[in-house]
Amino acid sequence: MAKDYKWLIYRLKSMSVAEIVWRFQQKALQFIEKKTTYNSHKPVTEVRANRKLEGLKPDANNIGINWKNENYDLFHGLDLFGVYDYNEYKMKWNAGFQTENAWPVDECSYNINISQRTDIGDIRTNWELNRHFQFVCLAKNYYVTGNEEYLKELKLLFYDWNCNNKFLHGVQWTSAMEIAIRIVSWSLMYAFICKKGCDDEKFLCDITNGIKVMANYVYKHRARFSSANNHLIIEMLGIGLAGLLFGYDKWIDSSIKILTKELVTQNYSDGVNKEMSLHYQAFVMEAYAIFWILLNRRNISVPDIWKEQLTKMSRFVADCVGNYGEVIVFGDNDEGKLLDFNGRLEGYYDYVLQLMGCVLEERYTSSKFIENVAWLINNNEEREYCRKEMYIPKEISSYEIGGYTILRSDDRKVLVGIDHAELGYGSIAAHGHEDCLSVQLFFCGEPMLVDSGTYNYHFDKQLRDDIRRGSAHNTINVKGKAMAEIKGPFLWGRRHEKPTIKIEEKENLTIIKIILNYDDIEVRRTILFDKKKELILEDSVNKKTEYEQNWILGKNVYYELRDIEGIELNSNFMSMHFSNSNIIEGKTRYSHKYNHFEDTSYIKHISNGEKIITKISLL
């Protein structure tokens, strides 16, 4: 209980007076909704829509689906992070997943704590099932085959979900962003079954009424102030898509206005998203691209800043993707997505870059359109896409404002990512990690030096904290001095200053000098790259104090240590030569996918105050 009060105090400190006032207003609105909507105990399909919305008529063609698409696979089951069996869980809407327990279904959503519930499970895992991609997939199956069994299965799931997740009951109504994603799924579901032909008018009306109610709810409860990160962007996509379906200009115009403002607010001018998470950058880019494509269908233009800013953002994501499909990912990654037409979307960054290439003046990948894109883009647009010039990442791509530098060898076999960014976005830095100065290294697509990853958000608290700490990243850790203070699973207190960086180019050598200050510590990291297969890191601190270089090796890096004028690590892929013999090795884990761990090894190169040097050579 004392920890809860401490969290509340820190959370309040992160808010402005205006935000506190707004949150009290939201509490007042929730109080009214408890007395009225919640106490009616109805599914959202039966809740009466706002009087102004009752007369709105849906048009499936407004969604902009490519009805002639033949690039598809039939849906056979939803991928639940590659861990959980869809057929076992497909009607266990409130399953805890990590435990045998389930989330409450009758309690008012406003009364439920979803954070760090080790007694139940990780809510993000549960929400994957409740984003209703399977509804879209079954509706698509029905559209392309005409098989009534798919429609029958869809109706069964739809009504079972609504029966067991009444409006404002349980955890499926605790997040406006999750409701917005559901709006997207329901809108696409409606479009497919309506276009194919369905004589069940009640079913169609239940879907559209639910969309109206959910969109109106999200509009009133959309994120603001310190909570207005990627959530707000996804919420406005949901509202905007509902606006397109019903031809409701108020929702369309509001979405364009807010998305335009947030595009500038939430991203640096060089194209890096302020959340300091590549995944969340791609997540919001997916939202902008989907909405932009669908607006084009209605001949609705977007402000010029969309093209300017999203081009920069796309180039940054493309810079983080290597020639072998490897990706430099810093910060949180929960594998969230907004569309999935077959239940097993793969290659998320490639998919988002394909979407971006459809609306921008250049393309970022030569891959064939995946199904997600094929349902949005017609044949003429695909031919236009293929004629666009390809963006090719440079050997050195440095984003000084955003805080990342990406290096490539001249043969493109080596990919290096360097973090010199701020901790995260806004006063809470929700998705940031204590990973400043950290390095990721890939060789021929194989991970050599890896990031800790995310694992999952809520199961359990200690794990969430540990995987975000500096000791879980390839950075410099000063004994007794943390770069930033963890105050909650999505809340940080004191944090480091943004580092300074200087890049020098000499013949066949790139020299990167970074200086980081926090507390009373100054850390200097110099990185020398020969543009081929050799990387040298020279580290020092401004005080006579113990510090360490931390190295987390990829799971397939097998090695032995030898004492040769300092310690040398020889592996099947690379060698690492350490300037002193004060080395600690051990076993650890890292998370390359949400809800997955890989066993691996770590090396700590320790100094008592002297400069330490590590030379890395790829074999």
C-alpha positions in Angstrom: 0.0 0.0 0.0 2.9 2.4 0.8 4.4 1.7 -2.6 1.0 2.6 -4.2 0.9 5.9 -2.4 4.5 6.6 -3.5 3.6 5.9 -7.1 0.6 8.2 -6.9 2.8 11.0 -5.5 5.3 10.7 -8.3 2.6 10.4 -10.9 0.9 13.6 -9.6 4.3 15.4 -9.7 4.5 14.5 -13.4 1.2 16.4 -14.1 0.4 20.0 -14.7 -2.4 21.8 -12.9 -4.5 21.6 -16.1 -4.0 17.9 -16.3 -5.0 17.4 -12.7 -8.2 19.4 -13.4 -8.9 17.3 -16.5 -8.4 14.1 -14.6 -10.9 15.2 -12.0 -13.4 16.0 -14.8 -12.8 12.5 -16.2 -13.5 11.0 -12.7 -16.8 13.0 -12.6 -17.7 11.6 -16.0 -16.9 8.1 -14.9 -19.1 8.6 -11.8 -22.0 9.5 -14.0 -21.3 6.6 -16.4 -21.2 4.1 -13.5 -24.7 5.3 -12.3 -26.2 5.1 -15.8 -24.4 3.1 -18.5 -22.7 0.6 -16.3 -25.8 -0.1 -14.2 -27.8 -0.9 -17.3 -25.6 -4.0 -17.7 -25.9 -4.2 -21.5 -23.5 -5.2 -24.2 -22.3 -2.3 -26.3 -24.5 -3.5 -29.2 -27.6 -2.8 -27.1 -26.5 0.5 -25.6 -28.4 3.4 -27.2 -26.1 5.5 -29.3 -25.9 9.3 -28.8 -29.1 10.8 -30.3 -27.0 12.8 -32.8 -25.5 9.6 -34.1 -28.6 7.5 -34.5 -29.3 8.7 -38.0 -25.9 8.0 -39.4 -25.9 5.3 -42.1 -22.8 3.1 -42.8 -21.4 2.6 -46.3 -19.0 -0.4 -46.6 -17.4 1.3 -49.7 -16.2 4.2 -47.5 -13.7 1.9 -45.8 -11.7 1.7 -49.1 -11.0 -2.0 -49.2 -9.5 -3.4 -52.4 -12.4 -5.7 -53.2 -10.6 -7.3 -56.1 -7.6 -8.4 -54.1 -6.5 -12.0 -54.8 -3.3 -11.9 -52.6 -4.6 -13.6 -49.5 -4.5 -16.7 -47.3 -7.5 -18.1 -45.5 -7.6 -17.6 -41.7 -7.0 -20.7 -39.6 -6.3 -19.2 -36.2 -4.9 -16.1 -34.5 -1.2 -16.0 -33.5 -1.1 -15.3 -29.8 2.6 -14.4 -29.6 3.5 -17.9 -30.7 2.9 -19.1 -27.1 -0.8 -19.7 -26.6 -3.1 -21.9 -28.6 -5.9 -19.9 -30.2 -8.3 -22.8 -30.3 -7.9 -23.2 -26.6 -8.3 -19.6 -25.8 -10.6 -18.2 -28.5 -13.6 -17.8 -26.2 -11.7 -17.3 -23.0 -12.0 -13.6 -23.4 -10.8 -12.7 -19.9 -8.1 -15.4 -19.5 -5.1 -14.4 -17.4 -2.8 -16.4 -19.8 0.2 -16.5 -17.5 -2.0 -18.1 -14.8 -5.1 -20.2 -14.6 -7.0 -17.2 -13.2 -9.2 -14.9 -15.2 -10.0 -11.2 -15.1 -13.3 -10.1 -13.5 -16.2 -9.8 -16.0 -18.9 -8.1 -13.9 -16.9 -5.4 -12.0 -17.0 -1.9 -13.3 -14.0 -1.2 -15.6 -13.2 1.9 -13.7 -12.6 -0.1 -10.5 -10.2 -2.6 -11.9 -6.4 -2.4 -11.5 -4.7 -4.0 -14.5 -1.1 -3.2 -13.6 1.4 -5.8 -12.3 -1.3 -8.3 -11.6 0.8 -11.4 -10.9 -2.3 -13.0 -9.5 -3.9 -13.0 -12.9 -1.5 -12.2 -15.7 -0.2 -9.6 -18.3 -3.1 -7.6 -19.6 -1.3 -6.8 -22.9 -1.3 -10.6 -23.6 -5.0 -10.7 -22.9 -5.8 -7.7 -25.1 -4.3 -9.3 -28.2 -7.2 -11.7 -28.2 -9.7 -8.9 -27.6 -8.5 -6.6 -30.5 -10.7 -8.8 -32.7 -8.4 -9.4 -35.6 -10.0 -12.8 -35.8 -13.4 -11.1 -36.5 -11.8 -9.3 -39.5 -10.2 -12.6 -40.7 -13.4 -14.6 -40.5 -15.4 -11.9 -42.3 -12.7 -11.9 -45.0 -12.9 -15.6 -45.3 -16.6 -15.3 -45.7 -16.2 -12.6 -48.4 -13.7 -14.5 -50.5 -15.3 -18.0 -50.2 -19.0 -17.4 -49.5 -18.8 -20.2 -47.0 -21.6 -19.7 -44.5 -19.6 -21.6 -41.9 -17.2 -18.7 -41.5 -20.1 -16.3 -41.0 -21.6 -18.7 -38.4 -18.3 -18.9 -36.5 -18.0 -15.1 -36.6 -21.5 -14.6 -35.2 -20.8 -17.1 -32.5 -17.7 -15.3 -31.4 -19.2 -11.8 -31.8 -22.2 -12.5 -29.6 -20.3 -14.5 -27.0 -17.8 -11.7 -26.6 -20.6 -9.1 -26.2 -22.4 -11.3 -23.7 -19.3 -11.8 -21.6 -17.9 -8.2 -21.9 -20.8 -5.9 -21.3 -20.2 -2.2 -21.8 -18.0 -0.8 -19.1 -17.8 -4.2 -17.4 -14.4 -5.9 -17.0 -10.9 -5.2 -18.4 -11.9 -4.9 -22.1 -13.2 -1.3 -21.3 -10.3 0.0 -19.2 -8.3 1.4 -22.2 -9.7 3.8 -24.8 -6.9 2.8 -27.1 -8.0 -0.8 -27.0 -11.5 0.2 -27.8 -10.2 2.2 -30.7 -8.4 -0.8 -32.2 -11.7 -2.7 -31.8 -13.5 0.0 -33.8 -11.0 -0.6 -36.6 -11.6 -4.3 -36.5 -15.4 -4.0 -36.3 -15.5 -1.5 -39.2 -13.5 -3.8 -41.4 -15.6 -6.8 -40.3 -18.7 -4.9 -41.2 -17.4 -3.9 -44.6 -16.5 -7.5 -45.6 -19.8 -9.1 -44.6 -21.9 -6.3 -45.9 -20.1 -6.3 -49.3 -20.5 -10.0 -49.6 -24.1 -9.9 -48.6 -25.7 -10.8 -45.3 -29.4 -11.0 -44.8 -29.1 -10.8 -41.0 -30.0 -7.2 -40.5 -29.9 -7.5 -36.7 -26.3 -8.6 -36.9 -25.3 -5.7 -39.1 -27.1 -3.2 -37.0 -25.5 -4.6 -33.8 -22.1 -4.1 -35.3 -22.7 -0.5 -36.5 -24.5 0.5 -33.3 -21.5 -0.8 -31.3 -19.1 1.2 -33.5 -21.1 4.4 -32.9 -21.1 3.9 -29.1 -17.5 3.0 -28.9 -16.4 5.9 -31.1 -18.4 8.3 -29.1 -16.9 6.9 -25.9 -13.3 7.1 -27.2 -13.9 10.7 -28.3 -15.0 11.7 -24.8 -12.2 9.7 -23.1 -9.3 10.2 -25.5 -5.9 10.5 -23.9 -4.6 14.0 -23.0 -1.6 15.6 -21.3 1.1 13.2 -20.0 -1.0 10.2 -21.2 -1.3 11.6 -24.8 1.4 9.4 -26.4 0.8 6.7 -29.0 -2.5 6.0 -27.3 -4.0 9.3 -28.5 -2.9 8.6 -32.1 -4.5 5.2 -32.2 -7.7 6.6 -30.6 -8.0 9.2 -33.3 -7.5 6.5 -36.0 -10.4 4.6 -34.5 -12.6 7.7 -34.4 -11.5 8.8 -37.9 -12.2 5.3 -39.4 -15.7 5.3 -37.8 -16.2 8.8 -39.3 -15.3 7.5 -42.8 -17.6 4.5 -42.4 -20.6 6.7 -41.5 -19.6 9.8 -43.5 -19.5 11.8 -40.3 -17.3 14.8 -40.9 -17.0 15.8 -37.3 -15.0 12.7 -36.5 -13.0 12.8 -39.7 -12.1 16.5 -39.2 -11.3 16.1 -35.5 -9.0 13.1 -36.3 -7.1 14.9 -39.0 -6.7 18.0 -36.7 -5.4 16.1 -33.7 -3.3 13.7 -35.7 -1.6 16.6 -37.4 -0.8 18.3 -34.1 0.5 15.1 -32.5 2.6 14.3 -35.5 4.7 17.4 -34.7 4.4 17.1 -30.9 5.3 13.5 -30.5 8.2 13.3 -33.0 11.5 15.1 -33.3 12.2 17.2 -36.4 14.6 14.6 -37.8 12.0 11.8 -37.8 12.6 10.0 -34.5 9.6 9.4 -32.3 10.0 10.8 -28.8 8.9 7.5 -27.1 12.4 6.2 -27.8 11.0 3.0 -29.1 11.3 1.9 -32.7 8.2 -0.3 -32.3 6.0 2.5 -31.1 7.3 4.7 -33.9 6.2 2.0 -36.4 2.9 1.6 -34.5 1.9 5.2 -35.0 3.2 5.2 -38.6 0.9 2.3 -39.3 -2.0 4.4 -38.0 -1.1 7.5 -40.1 -0.6 5.4 -43.2 -3.9 3.5 -42.9 -5.9 6.7 -42.3 -4.1 8.5 -45.1 -4.8 5.7 -47.6 -8.5 5.6 -46.7 -8.8 9.4 -46.8 -7.4 9.3 -50.3 -10.3 7.0 -51.2 -12.6 9.8 -50.3 -10.5 12.5 -52.0 -9.8 14.1 -48.6 -6.3 15.7 -48.5 -4.0 15.8 -45.5 -1.8 18.7 -44.4 1.7 18.9 -46.1 3.4 18.3 -42.8 2.2 14.6 -43.0 4.4 14.0 -46.1 7.3 15.9 -44.7 7.4 14.4 -41.2 6.4 10.8 -42.2 9.1 10.8 -44.9 11.7 11.5 -42.2 10.2 8.9 -39.9 10.1 6.3 -42.6 13.8 6.9 -43.4 14.7 6.4 -39.8 12.9 3.1 -39.6 14.4 2.0 -42.9 17.8 2.9 -41.5 17.2 0.6 -38.6 16.5 -2.4 -40.9 19.5 -4.4 -42.2 19.9 -6.2 -45.5 19.1 -9.6 -43.9 15.9 -8.4 -42.3 17.5 -7.8 -38.9 16.2 -4.7 -37.0 17.8 -2.4 -34.5 15.1 -2.0 -31.8 15.6 0.1 -28.8 13.0 0.6 -26.0 9.7 -1.3 -25.5 8.3 -3.6 -28.1 5.0 -5.3 -27.4 4.4 -6.3 -31.0 1.2 -4.3 -31.2 -0.5 -3.8 -34.6 -3.6 -2.3 -36.0 -4.5 -4.6 -38.9 -4.1 -8.4 -39.4 -6.1 -9.9 -42.3 -4.9 -13.5 -41.8 -4.1 -13.9 -38.1 -0.3 -14.2 -38.4 1.2 -10.9 -39.6 5.0 -11.2 -39.9 7.7 -8.7 -40.8 6.0 -5.8 -39.0 8.6 -3.2 -40.0 8.6 -4.2 -43.6 4.8 -4.0 -43.6 4.8 -0.5 -42.2 7.4 0.6 -44.6 5.3 -0.8 -47.5 2.3 1.2 -46.2 4.4 4.3 -46.1 5.7 3.8 -49.6 2.1 3.8 -50.8 1.4 7.4 -49.6 4.9 9.0 -49.9 7.0 9.8 -52.9 9.6 7.1 -52.3 9.5 3.5 -51.2 11.6 1.7 -48.6 11.5 -2.0 -49.3 11.5 -4.1 -52.4 9.5 -6.9 -50.8 6.3 -8.1 -52.5 3.1 -6.6 -50.9 1.9 -8.6 -47.9 -1.8 -9.4 -47.5 -2.4 -6.5 -45.1 -1.3 -4.0 -47.8 -2.9 -5.8 -50.7 -6.4 -5.3 -49.1 -5.8 -1.6 -49.0 -4.0 -0.9 -52.3 -5.4 -1.7 -55.8 -3.5 -2.9 -58.8 -3.0 0.6 -60.3 -1.7 1.9 -57.0 0.7 -1.1 -56.7 2.1 -0.3 -60.2 2.6 3.3 -59.1 4.3 2.1 -56.0 6.7 0.0 -57.9 7.8 2.9 -60.1 8.8 5.0 -57.1 12.5 5.5 -56.3 13.9 3.3 -53.6 15.4 4.9 -50.4 18.8 3.3 -49.7 20.2 3.8 -46.2 23.6 5.4 -46.0 26.6 3.7 -44.3 26.3 6.3 -41.5 22.9 7.5 -40.5 23.0 9.8 -37.5 20.0 11.4 -35.9 21.5 13.9 -33.5 18.2 15.4 -32.4 16.4 12.1 -32.0 19.4 10.4 -30.5 20.4 7.4 -32.6 23.2 6.5 -34.9 23.2 3.5 -37.3 26.4 2.2 -38.9 26.8 -0.2 -41.8 29.9 -1.8 -43.2 30.6 -1.1 -46.9 29.5 -4.7 -47.8 26.3 -4.3 -45.6 27.1 -7.4 -43.6 27.6 -5.4 -40.3 24.8 -3.4 -38.8 25.4 -1.3 -35.6 22.9 0.7 -33.6 24.0 3.3 -31.0 21.7 5.0 -28.5 22.5 8.6 -27.5 18.9 9.6 -26.9 16.8 11.0 -24.1 15.1 8.5 -21.8 11.6 8.8 -23.3 8.6 11.0 -24.1 7.2 13.6 -21.8 7.1 13.7 -18.0 6.6 9.9 -17.6 8.9 8.5 -20.4 6.5 5.4 -20.4 8.3 3.2 -22.9 11.9 4.2 -22.4 14.7 2.0 -21.1 17.8 3.0 -19.2 19.9 2.2 -22.3 21.7 5.4 -23.2 25.1 4.7 -24.8 24.1 1.2 -25.5 25.2 -0.7 -28.7 23.5 -3.4 -30.7 25.5 -5.3 -33.3 24.4 -7.7 -36.1 26.6 -9.6 -38.5 25.1 -11.2 -41.6 21.7 -10.8 -39.9 22.9 -12.7 -36.8 22.6 -10.9 -33.5 26.0 -10.5 -31.9 25.3 -7.9 -29.1 21.7 -7.8 -28.2 19.2 -5.5 -26.4 17.3 -6.9 -23.4 14.0 -6.5 -25.1 10.6 -6.3 -23.3 9.3 -9.8 -22.4 6.0 -8.5 -21.2 4.7 -5.5 -19.4 3.0 -6.7 -16.2 4.2 -10.2 -15.2 5.9 -9.5 -12.9 7.0 -6.1 -11.5 10.6 -7.1 -10.7 11.1 -8.5 -14.1 9.7 -5.3 -15.7 12.1 -3.2 -13.7 15.1 -5.4 -14.3 14.7 -5.6 -18.1 14.7 -1.8 -18.3 17.8 -1.2 -16.2 21.2 -0.2 -17.5 22.6 -3.6 -16.4 20.3 -5.3 -19.0 21.8 -3.2 -21.9 25.2 -2.9 -23.6 26.0 0.3 -22.0 28.3 1.7 -19.2 27.1 1.2 -15.6 28.7 3.2 -12.8 28.5 1.5 -9.4 25.8 2.9 -7.2 24.7 5.4 -9.9 21.6 4.8 -12.1 21.1 6.9 -15.2 17.4 7.2 -14.3 15.0 6.2 -11.5 12.2 3.7 -12.1 9.0 4.8 -10.3 6.5 2.5 -11.9 6.1 0.1 -14.8 5.5 3.1 -17.2 6.9 5.9 -15.0 10.3 7.3 -14.5 11.6 9.9 -12.1 15.0 11.5 -12.2 16.7 10.9 -15.6 20.0 11.6 -17.4 20.6 14.6 -19.6 20.6 14.2 -23.3 24.1 13.3 -24.4 26.3 15.3 -26.8 27.7 13.6 -29.8 30.4 14.4 -32.3 31.1 12.3 -35.5 34.4 12.5 -37.4 35.1 10.9 -40.7 38.6 9.9 -41.5 39.8 7.7 -44.3 38.4 4.2 -43.7 37.4 5.2 -40.1 34.4 6.6 -38.4 34.9 8.1 -34.9 31.9 8.8 -32.7 32.4 10.6 -29.4 29.5 10.7 -26.9 29.4 12.5 -23.5 26.7 11.6 -21.0 26.0 13.4 -17.8 23.7 12.4 -14.9 23.8 13.0 -11.2 27.5 14.0 -10.7 28.9 11.6 -13.2 30.3 12.3 -16.7 30.6 9.2 -18.9 32.6 9.3 -22.2 32.2 6.7 -24.9 34.2 6.8 -28.1 33.4 4.3 -30.8 35.7 3.7 -33.8 34.4 1.8 -36.8 36.6 0.8 -39.7 33.5 0.5 -42.0 34.3 -3.2 -42.4 34.5 -5.6 -39.5 36.2 -3.9 -36.6 34.7 -1.9 -33.8 36.6 -0.4 -30.9 35.0 1.1 -27.8 36.9 3.4 -25.4 35.1 4.2 -22.2 35.9 6.4 -19.2 34.2 8.3 -16.3 35.3 11.5 -14.7 35.7 10.0 -11.2 37.8 7.4 -9.6 35.0 4.9 -9.2 34.1 1.4 -10.3 32.2 1.0 -13.5 31.6 -1.6 -16.1 31.0 -2.2 -19.8 28.1 -4.6 -20.1 27.9 -7.0 -23.1 24.9 -9.3 -23.7 25.7 -11.8 -26.4 23.4 -13.2 -29.0 22.0 -16.7 -28.2 24.1 -18.3 -30.9 27.4 -16.7 -29.9 29.4 -19.6 -28.4 32.7 -18.5 -26.9 35.8 -19.2 -24.8 37.9 -16.7 -22.8 41.7 -16.7 -23.1 44.3 -14.6 -21.3 46.4 -13.0 -24.1 47.7 -9.6 -23.0 44.3 -8.9 -21.5 41.3 -11.2 -21.9 40.2 -12.2 -25.4 36.8 -13.7 -26.2 36.8 -16.0 -29.2 33.5 -17.2 -30.6 32.1 -18.7 -33.8 31.3 -15.2 -35.1 33.6 -12.6 -33.5 36.4 -11.9 -31.1 36.4 -9.4 -28.3 39.7 -8.2 -26.8 39.4 -6.5 -23.4 42.1 -4.1 -22.2 42.3 -5.6 -18.7 41.7 -8.9 -17.1 38.9 -7.8 -14.7 36.2 -9.8 -16.4 33.0 -11.4 -15.1 31.0 -13.8 -17.3 27.6 -15.4 -16.6 24.3 -16.6 -17.9 21.3 -14.3 -18.5 18.3 -14.0 -20.7 17.0 -11.5 -23.3 13.6 -11.1 -25.0 13.6 -11.1 -28.8 9.8 -11.3 -28.9 7.0 -10.4 -26.6 6.4 -13.2 -24.1 9.6 -15.0 -25.2 13.0 -15.3 -23.5 16.3 -16.6 -25.0 19.0 -18.0 -22.8 22.4 -16.4 -23.5 25.6 -15.2 -21.9 26.9 -11.9 -20.7 30.4 -10.4 -20.2 31.2 -7.5 -17.8 34.4 -5.6 -18.4 35.1 -3.9 -15.1 37.4 -0.9 -14.3 38.2 0.8 -11.0 38.4 4.2 -12.6 40.8 3.7 -15.5 39.9 3.9 -19.2 38.8 0.6 -20.6 38.9 -0.5 -24.2 37.1 -3.3 -26.0 38.0 -4.3 -29.5 35.4 -6.3 -31.5 36.3 -8.1 -34.7 33.8 -9.9 -36.8 35.1 -13.1 -38.3 
